């Protein structure tokens, strides 16, 4: 088996570890097989999850599109951006797709921070049911966080990344805040001599910065894990069960999802979801249709409209992401482009995208295995790709 694996992937299975799984060449395999080395909880889909046949990719990949001052084939863009898969949906129907070698319509892939946008939708569902008020204090639902930076923050602050936290989201620092956060979620190996932490204990240790909550947009992944705990406590369901019952099954997802968990079983609501591209596209179509699928209301339309239109420009322009998305804003764990099409999206490190263009009625999912967690040049290239595809399908 090890010899067959090495022949298929160019390295031995036992060479993949928590130390290197996000690095190339290992990440191409690891991002599709996260459940083999990190604990997960299952998110059941519907029992009749029949997936439609694959759509031929030739038409899509052979197209040439304008990118800046050059014309380039979509195939070349996919290669340049380390694409694992691309699914294009028009008016709810898959019209084009691409799969890298070894990837199929049933292959799952880690979403990283695109998971946050799913958590935001769960909050909207509970808000519509009256079991969650975004203006409530986080600590009302999660008293373990009462003495942390979250102690005087509202759920709304976490939803919009406007909490005041002392936290540095530096993906490259092996001894920094983010590395410690990953270790608490079992995504990185433990360090000798370091106290064992869980997601909850890590969140409870975070301190408030020298500013009020509700100020500038400040991207900080722990917000989303705090939000994951809030939706669990408000609903009385574990995150995976809540997602299955309130969203994944009503949506009509065809494949079971997974979510990574820590040693206590706490889900990584901010980055641990693991799904198929087509099911993620179905979620995007649900949001494009303002929370309704096949005549059934799943997410309140008011929540969806607020999500795609309600972000604060002042918070964004004074925040820490304004340079790469100058016209953008952020609301309920989703990005708004601010462009004339009203496009909005979910985004995860290493190139995980869910892009929705309401004007062209297009939803695009792209999963990737970029070498670097964050690459502004590739983000811009992907955005140009999505805009071009939206105009030709």
C-alpha positions, 0 to 999 in steps of 0.5 A, spaced: 500 500 500 505 504 501 508 503 494 502 504 491 501 511 495 508 513 493 507 512 486 500 516 485 503 522 490 510 522 489 511 521 497 510 516 502 503 516 506 507 516 513 511 522 510 505 526 512 505 529 519 502 535 523 508 538 522 508 539 514 501 537 512 499 544 509 506 544 505 507 542 498 507 537 496 503 534 502 498 539 502 494 536 495 493 530 498 492 532 506 487 537 504 482 532 501 484 527 507 484 531 513 480 526 517 486 521 516 490 525 521 486 530 525 479 528 529 473 530 526 465 529 527 461 527 521 455 532 519 450 527 515 447 529 509 440 526 506 439 519 505 438 519 498 444 523 496 445 521 489 450 526 485 449 528 478 454 526 473 460 530 472 460 536 467 465 535 461 470 540 463 473 541 456 469 547 454 470 551 460 478 550 461 479 552 453 476 559 454 481 564 454 479 570 458 482 577 459 486 578 466 489 585 466 493 586 460 494 579 458 489 574 455 490 567 458 486 560 458 482 558 464 486 552 464 492 556 465 489 560 471 487 554 474 494 551 474 497 558 476 493 558 482 494 550 484 486 549 483 484 542 486 477 543 483 472 548 480 465 548 480 460 553 476 453 553 477 448 558 473 441 558 476 442 552 480 445 548 475 452 545 474 454 548 467 462 547 468 467 544 472 474 542 473 477 536 477 485 535 478 487 528 477 484 524 483 479 529 484 471 527 483 464 530 484 464 526 491 471 528 493 471 532 499 476 538 501 478 542 507 475 549 507 479 553 512 476 560 513 470 559 508 467 555 514 466 561 518 461 563 512 457 557 514 457 558 521 454 565 520 449 562 516 447 558 522 447 564 527 442 567 522 437 561 522 437 561 530 436 568 530 430 567 525 428 562 530 428 567 536 433 562 540 439 567 538 439 575 539 446 578 535 445 583 540 446 579 546 453 578 550 457 572 548 458 570 555 451 569 556 451 563 552 458 561 553 460 563 561 467 560 560 469 566 556 466 571 561 473 574 564 476 574 557 476 579 551 469 576 549 466 577 556 463 584 554 463 583 547 456 582 543 455 576 538 454 581 533 461 584 534 464 576 533 459 576 527 462 582 523 470 581 526 469 587 530 471 585 537 477 588 540 482 582 541 490 582 542 491 576 537 496 576 531 494 572 525 500 570 523 500 564 519 508 563 519 510 564 526 511 557 529 511 560 536 506 566 535 498 566 537 496 563 531 500 557 532 498 556 539 491 557 537 492 551 531 495 547 537 489 547 541 485 545 535 489 539 534 492 542 527 499 542 529 503 538 534 504 539 541 510 543 544 514 540 549 513 543 556 507 547 553 500 546 557 495 542 554 490 547 551 483 546 548 479 551 543 475 553 549 481 554 554 485 558 548 479 563 547 478 564 555 485 566 555 485 572 550 485 579 552 482 585 550 486 590 546 486 598 547 480 599 544 472 598 544 468 593 541 465 595 535 470 599 532 474 597 525 474 590 522 480 586 525 480 579 522 481 574 527 479 567 527 478 566 534 471 570 533 468 564 529 470 559 534 467 563 539 461 564 535 461 556 534 460 555 541 454 561 541 450 557 536 451 550 540 449 553 546 443 557 544 441 551 540 442 545 545 446 541 539 453 540 538 455 544 532 456 538 527 448 536 529 446 543 528 449 544 522 446 537 519 439 538 522 438 546 520 442 546 514 446 540 511 440 536 510 434 541 509 439 544 503 439 537 500 447 536 500 449 530 497 455 528 501 456 527 509 461 533 511 466 533 516 468 538 521 475 537 525 474 537 533 479 538 539 480 533 544 474 535 548 470 534 541 469 542 540 468 543 533 473 548 529 467 552 527 472 557 524 476 553 519 475 546 520 469 544 515 470 539 510 465 538 504 465 537 497 465 542 492 458 541 489 455 541 496 458 548 497 456 550 491 449 548 493 450 553 499 452 558 495 446 558 491 441 557 497 444 564 499 444 567 492 436 565 493 436 569 499 435 563 504 430 559 500 431 552 496 425 549 492 420 553 495 422 551 503 425 557 507 432 555 511 435 562 512 431 568 514 431 572 507 432 578 512 439 575 514 441 574 508 440 581 505 443 584 511 449 579 510 450 581 502 449 588 503 449 590 510 457 591 512 460 597 515 464 601 510 467 605 515 469 599 519 472 596 513 476 602 510 479 602 517 480 595 518 486 590 516 484 587 510 482 594 506 488 594 502 487 588 498 479 589 497 479 597 497 471 597 495 469 591 500 466 590 507 464 584 511 458 582 515 455 576 518 462 572 516 461 573 509 465 578 504 462 583 500 466 586 494 462 592 493 463 591 485 457 593 481 454 586 480 454 586 488 458 579 488 460 576 495 464 571 497 467 566 503 474 565 503 479 560 506 487 560 506 491 556 501 485 558 496 478 556 498 473 560 495 465 560 494 463 566 490 456 569 488 455 573 483 447 575 484 447 579 477 449 574 473 446 568 477 452 565 478 455 561 484 463 559 483 466 554 488 474 553 487 478 549 492 486 549 491 492 547 494 496 554 494 503 553 497 502 559 501 496 560 506 495 568 504 497 570 497 494 577 495 496 576 487 493 569 487 487 572 490 486 578 485 487 573 480 482 568 482 477 574 483 479 576 476 477 569 474 471 569 477 468 575 474 470 573 467 467 566 468 461 570 470 460 574 464 461 568 459 457 562 462 
